[in-house]
Amino acid sequence: MDDFTFDNGRPGSTGDEWDCTPPQDRPHLLIALFPDGDTRRAIEKHREDWLWPAGRRFPPGAHLHLTLHSLPDLSADDT
């Protein structure tokens, strides 16, 4: 689907589907794949070619990853 590329204009709606929740301050454990430098730069270049809603947030390049699994946070009471 290329509805959001420069050639096709802006999306018609900027509703809740564009909202993103900021990361929590609590540490958590992720099982993730991190791209190598060339792949990371290609991803960053690719996302520059898209139109994004105002206020969008991108993680720093060094934080780009594909989350395979997120383990729940445990408090001291849970251990």
C-alpha positions as MATLAB code, in Angstrom:
seq = 'MDDFTFDNGRPGSTGDEWDCTPPQDRPHLLIALFPDGDTRRAIEKHREDWLWPAGRRFPPGAHLHLTLHSLPDLSADDT';
ca = [
       0.000    0.000    0.000;
       1.536    3.298   -1.031;
      -1.200    5.713    0.070;
       1.267    7.647    2.208;
       4.069    8.317   -0.264;
       4.812   11.725   -1.755;
       3.230   10.667   -5.053;
      -0.178   10.036   -3.489;
      -0.519   12.968   -1.081;
      -1.303   13.073    2.610;
      -3.564   10.571    4.332;
      -7.140   11.739    4.729;
      -7.279   11.126    8.466;
      -4.912   11.944   11.297;
      -7.016   10.245   13.958;
      -6.076    7.845   16.725;
      -4.286    5.476   14.367;
      -1.442    8.039   14.233;
      -1.108    8.440   17.998;
       1.850    6.795   19.649;
       2.420    6.214   23.315;
       5.762    7.465   24.613;
       7.960    4.753   26.066;
       7.631    4.054   29.771;
      10.404    5.152   32.103;
      10.496    1.719   33.735;
      13.064   -0.717   32.380;
      11.706   -3.702   30.509;
      13.182   -6.662   28.700;
      12.800   -7.080   24.955;
      13.940   -9.884   22.722;
      14.731   -7.978   19.563;
      16.718   -7.913   16.336;
      18.866   -4.836   15.708;
      19.802   -3.956   12.112;
      23.427   -3.545   11.090;
      24.657   -0.056   10.170;
      23.909   -0.307    6.435;
      20.382   -1.607    7.048;
      19.718    1.061    9.698;
      20.802    3.828    7.311;
      18.574    2.356    4.561;
      15.586    2.360    6.949;
      16.271    5.970    7.970;
      16.585    7.016    4.303;
      13.370    5.181    3.383;
      11.318    6.853    6.123;
      12.502   10.294    4.897;
      10.618    9.600    1.640;
       7.249    9.264    3.396;
       4.813   11.917    4.576;
       4.184   11.693    8.306;
       1.588   13.458   10.466;
       2.633   16.480   12.497;
       4.107   15.567   15.851;
       5.349   12.159   14.747;
       8.241   10.688   16.709;
      11.071    8.530   15.474;
      13.470    6.691   17.738;
      17.156    7.527   17.368;
      18.762    5.343   14.704;
      20.757    3.400   17.275;
      17.472    2.328   18.916;
      15.833    0.930   15.768;
      14.876   -2.692   16.298;
      12.276   -5.321   15.526;
      10.722   -6.557   18.767;
      10.180  -10.306   18.733;
       8.887  -10.534   22.290;
       8.385   -8.153   25.210;
       8.592   -9.615   28.692;
       6.314   -8.102   31.347;
       7.750   -5.860   34.032;
       8.105   -7.487   37.423;
       7.976   -5.636   40.694;
       9.841   -6.789   43.807;
       6.539   -8.293   45.023;
       6.345  -10.522   41.933;
       9.693  -12.241   42.500;
];
